[in-house]
């Protein structure tokens, strides 16, 4: 009976000790579980030194090789978006699937070129109009007679023959007289400068069809001829049309630049709407359960939209 009692006591003591050790072991595991990452690395280094394990080099090599899998294949190139819109406004936006902005830039481009063509045509028509008017109403020979008139007394005016059959010889004589008496000379017939100077400078008033003998050397500088004023108004209108066409070309360039910048932005916005970036890496962790370092694969999936 005493032997049985002694056995029971020893069994109880042994069970209690075992339970206490197991509880203590779990507490240790829990406390070690909450250790920070730096402490774990120190433990890994100690384990490497103590047990001479080489498996820790695997982590570094794998992390250098496996960092990120292929980018999202649905991503678009900002460079392509910018170049497309720079060449044809709206193309980069279409590439980025922003169709409303694409239509807006393309419509602006088309509208600007249409406006440019309209202003160019108006300018050309107006130019034809005032040049035809000048051809019909300004006469070089009438102007030569005014210079040749002895009562005006222009130097070298007497050397001019208004009836000279060769128009080039006549203009050369007129130019020689003009160089001495005026600030500007008569350009060759039909040149752009020809149609400008005959209406801009006072000495050419005498060549217009409505000019009379009232225009003399003494008063030509202050004389006003309504016909010339209307002619210059018509000529200025042609220049206004051309200037507006030039403005359209400037706006076309601006539209290309803005569209190129917006093409890049649109592609960036498109890429940020839905972006998938998976990554894989392998890390080593010290296992207190196994009392050694173990390699654990990590797979990460980043989705942005």
Phi, psi and omega in degrees: 000319179295323181294319179297318180298319180295320179298318180297317180298314180299321179297317179297315180296320179294318179295319180296319179296318179296317180297319180296319180294319180295317179297318180296323180294319178294322178297320179297316179300317181296316180295319180290333181297327183270008177295147180286170187296322180297321179294321179297320179296322176298319178295322178297319179295318177299317181297323179294317181292317185290312186262000178055047181269139181254001185291344182290337177292341180295325181298310183296317181294320180290324179292329178285328183273315184253098178245316184209139175279180185304142179299165178302119183295345180277355179294149179245157184274126176293329179296314179297318179299318180292318181293316180300314181290330177294324179281315180222102181309131181101339182292319178294323177293322176296320177298324179273005177064029171258082193290329180293312178294325177300314179295323181294313180294319180293319179295321178297318179298312180297318180296321180294319179291325177295316178297319178300315180296322180295313181293324177296318180294317178298319179297317179295318179296318180292324178296316177300323182294308185286331177290319176297323179295317180295320180298329182271340190237356174242129187237122180296322182290325176295321177294321179294324179294323178295320178291326184279346183299119182299331182293337179277330174070035177285137177297136183066007177294327182290342181278354182271130175254103182301338181263014178303121183292329179275113186293332180287320177295320179298317181293325179296321177293319179297317180297322179297320177291320182293323182298332180272326190254338186228173181272340183226151179247162183282119177288170177300147182300138176092346179285159180300320179294329178301311182288341178279309188291328183292342176252342186270324187252140191295329184293343180270002180301324186295345182272352182281156188293332181269358180289143181238183179291356179292338181278117181234178178297334185275335185238359187297332182293330182251006183281140179243127180242112182306325180300318180289321179298320178292321178299315180293328175294317178295321180292321179295327179297321177297318178296324179297317177299316180295322178297319178294324175297321177296322177298319179299320178295321178296318179293328176300314179298316179298320179297322177295316181294315179296319180294322178297315179296317180290331177297318176297314181297319181296321178293320177298318178294322178297316180294329182278347180293317182211108184227127179246125179230094176276151177213148180229133172213160182239128182234152176258139179229144178277123180261117178283340178287319180266352179061038177195170178279141179232150180265129183235121177284144179235129177241124181240141179229113181255122179240122177239145179205000000 
